[in-house]
């Protein structure tokens, strides 16, 4: 029975979530599988991948062939490297301790890269948020300044209207006094 390590789609429309499974190559995509190896969620940034490396390596030792996407996921999590190192141990090129040390060093390096990416994304998000806040503050200050200018202009206009009204009253009262005197 030819076995494939492949993705089985779950989740709702537009929000895929995958199980990484070992399945008979003749079974349907979302059908019967032999064993669930892990999960893959591409909706997060960076993508969330939970794989049982030991189980994946065991299936690779038994001859399971990963699909292209599953191969990329297994490579990302180190299952293919562990399979390769185990081959070296079987041939006598390495001891098990050396292989474990190489795998542990690779995992540490990979974790530091992933954490650096997460930190970079969080700082970029924080910077974008700070820039948006500064832009919003500037817009609010401009609005307040424009409102104050409009109020000042309205007060000046009212004062001008009052002075012209008083001037008109004075001229009409002077005319009235002249008429009464005449």
C-alpha positions in Angstrom: 0.0 0.0 0.0 1.6 3.3 -1.1 1.5 5.8 1.8 1.6 9.5 1.4 2.2 12.2 4.0 -0.2 15.0 2.9 -2.5 17.7 4.0 -6.2 17.2 4.9 -8.3 20.3 4.7 -10.5 21.4 7.6 -11.8 24.8 8.7 -14.5 26.9 7.0 -14.6 28.6 3.6 -11.8 31.2 3.3 -10.2 30.1 6.6 -8.4 26.9 5.8 -6.9 24.7 8.6 -5.0 21.5 7.7 -4.2 18.3 9.4 -0.9 16.7 8.3 -1.7 13.0 7.9 -0.2 9.7 6.7 -2.8 8.3 4.3 -3.1 5.7 1.6 -2.4 7.5 -1.7 -5.7 6.1 -3.2 -7.9 7.6 -0.5 -9.8 10.9 -0.9 -8.2 14.2 0.2 -10.3 14.6 3.2 -11.1 10.9 3.6 -9.7 8.0 5.6 -6.2 8.3 6.9 -3.8 6.1 8.8 -2.4 8.5 11.4 -2.6 12.2 12.2 0.9 13.6 12.4 0.2 17.2 13.1 -1.6 20.5 12.2 -0.9 23.5 9.9 -2.7 26.8 10.2 -1.7 29.2 7.4 -4.1 32.0 8.7 -1.6 33.2 11.3 1.6 35.2 10.7 4.0 33.3 10.8 2.0 30.1 10.0 1.4 27.9 13.0 2.7 24.4 12.5 2.5 21.6 15.2 4.1 18.4 14.0 5.1 15.3 16.0 8.6 15.0 14.5 9.2 11.4 15.8 6.0 10.1 14.2 6.8 11.9 10.9 10.3 10.4 10.9 8.9 7.0 11.6 6.6 7.2 8.6 9.5 8.5 6.4 11.6 5.4 7.6 8.7 3.2 6.6 8.7 4.6 3.1 5.9 7.2 3.1 6.3 9.9 0.4 5.4 13.5 1.4 3.6 15.7 -1.1 5.3 18.9 -2.1 3.6 21.1 0.5 4.0 18.4 3.2 7.7 18.1 2.3 8.1 21.9 2.8 6.3 21.7 6.2 8.4 18.7 7.3 11.5 20.4 6.2 10.6 23.6 8.1 10.0 21.6 11.3 13.2 19.5 10.9 11.6 16.0 10.3 13.5 15.6 7.0 16.8 16.6 8.7 16.2 14.1 11.5 15.4 11.4 8.9 18.6 12.3 7.1 20.7 12.2 10.3 19.1 8.8 11.2 20.3 7.5 7.9 23.8 8.6 8.7 23.6 6.8 12.1 22.4 3.5 10.4 25.3 3.7 7.9 27.8 4.4 10.8 28.9 7.9 9.7 27.6 9.4 12.9 26.8 8.3 16.4 23.3 8.8 17.8 24.7 11.5 20.2 26.3 13.4 17.4 23.0 13.3 15.4 21.0 14.4 18.4 23.4 17.3 19.0 23.2 18.4 15.4 19.4 18.3 15.4 19.2 20.2 18.7 21.6 22.9 17.4 19.5 23.2 14.2 16.3 23.5 16.3 17.8 26.3 18.4 18.8 28.2 15.3 15.4 27.7 13.7 13.6 28.9 16.9 15.8 32.0 17.0 14.9 32.8 13.4 11.2 32.4 14.0 11.3 34.5 17.2 13.2 37.2 15.3 10.5 37.3 12.7 7.8 37.4 15.3 9.6 40.3 17.1 10.1 42.1 13.8 6.4 41.8 13.0 5.3 43.0 16.4 7.7 46.0 16.3 6.5 46.8 12.8 2.9 46.6 14.0 3.7 48.8 17.0 5.5 51.4 14.7 2.5 51.5 12.4 0.2 52.0 15.3 2.3 54.8 16.7 2.5 56.5 13.2 -1.3 56.2 12.9 -1.7 57.7 16.4 0.6 60.6 15.5 -1.3 61.3 12.3 -4.6 61.2 14.1 -3.3 63.7 16.8 -2.1 66.0 14.0 -5.5 65.9 12.3 -7.2 66.6 15.6 -4.9 69.5 16.3 -5.6 70.9 12.9 -9.4 70.6 13.4 -9.1 72.3 16.8 -7.0 75.2 15.3 -9.5 75.5 12.4 -12.4 75.6 14.8 -10.7 78.3 16.9 -10.0 80.4 13.8 -13.6 80.0 12.7 -14.8 81.1 16.2 -12.4 84.1 16.2 -13.6 85.1 12.8 -17.2 84.8 13.9 -16.5 86.9 17.0 -14.8 89.5 14.9 -17.6 89.5 12.4 -20.2 90.0 15.3 -18.1 92.8 16.7 -17.9 94.4 13.3 -21.7 94.1 12.9 -22.2 95.6 16.3 -20.0 98.6 15.5 -21.7 99.2 12.2 -25.1 98.9 14.0 -24.1 101.4 16.7 -22.7 103.7 14.0 -26.1 103.5 12.2 -27.9 104.2 15.4 -25.8 107.2 16.1 -26.3 108.6 12.7 -30.1 108.0 12.9 -30.3 109.5 16.4 -28.3 112.6 15.2 -30.7 112.9 12.3 -33.6 112.6 14.6 -32.2 115.3 16.9 -31.6 117.6 14.0 -35.2 117.1 12.8 -36.6 117.8 16.2 -34.5 121.0 16.5 -35.6 122.2 13.0 
